[in-house]
Amino acid sequence: MNGTPGYAIKHQTVAVAGGPPLQVRSLLDRQQYYDPHGEAEAAGIFPSCWPLFGQVWPSAQKLADLMQGWELGTQRILEIGCGLGLASMVIHRRLGNITASDRHPLIQPFLQENLLLNQLPELKYCIGNWGCRNPTLGEYDLIIGSDVLYERSHPEQLAQFILLHAAPAAQILIIDPNRGNRSAFNRCMAQSGFALTETKIDAPLHDGTPYHGRLLHYRR
């Protein structure tokens, strides 16, 4: 266990189905908080939400598993709300064209450290705040995310963000742990012209922890 100024960290080994495990630097627990310059607050991140980016979430593990076997081709891929970037790193080591995005000010340094831990080269990263426009982000053929519907405002915000950054024939893949906001997001996506295929996920995590969720696969 190591310490860093203002917050405590740990290192984990995260299994990936069909691929090598990932070495991950994460926050020690959900009690960490460090925003001396108010950067997180300016991005709309409250103290109670500050440590969420630095946890290894079950749905993020499921998305990483999915990306290990997903056909990547030459698609431009964007991970939204990437957090520690498990899925992005899996795609990156498979030589996929991936851009990771999030709004938390510490995402980039944590991502850089995790790339080093896994002996991976630099990965494209952009600020992706769903409530703000980022014209430099561009459009993507495949947009992926995990557990991104945990606040009531997220369905509309995220659907609008996706509409701005999805290519005309895009696919969207969201791993959702049966959040209550899923239905509202489905409605927003339907209004934006996306058709949905929903698949239950009931297989436990690699350590045997039960998991229940859904793969939301949108196409237009």
C-alpha positions, 0 to 999 in steps of 0.5 A: 500500500502506498501513500500520495499527497492528499489521498491514499492508494492501493494496487490491485490485479484485475482479471480480464476474461480471455486476456491477461490481467490488468495491474491497477492503481486505485484509491484506497477506499471511498473515504478519500477526498483531495481537491485543494484547488477546487478543480473537481468542484468546478467540474460539478463533482461534490465531495461525496462523489470525488472518490468514485472515479478511483474504484474498481467497479463491477460493471467496469470489470464486465465492460473490460471483459466484453471489450477483450472479445469485441471486434474492433476493426478500424472503428473510432471508439470512445469510453465515456466516464472511463474512471480508471480506464479498464476497458480503454486499456483492454482496447488499447493493448488490442491496438484498437483506436480508443479515446478515454474520457471523463470529467474528474481532474485526476483521471489523466494522472491515474490513467498514465500510471496504470498504463505504465504498470501494464507496460502500455504506450500513451493512450488518447484522453479527452475531457468528457463532461456530459453537461458541456460541449467539447467540439474537439472530441469529434465523432465515434463509431462505437461509444462504450460506458459502464455504470454511467446512470447513477444520478437522475440527471444522467439519462438526458445529459448522457443521451445529449452527449452521445447525440453530439459525438456518435457517428451516423451509423454508431453503436453504443454499449452500456453495462448497467447494474440495473440502475433505476434510471435505465428506463429514462435513458432508454426513452431518451436514446429512442427519441434520438433514433437509437434502437435497443437490444437489451441482454441480461448479465448474471454471471458472477465476477472473476472472484465469484462475487455475484453480479446482476446487470444488463448490456444495453446495445443501441444502434442507428 
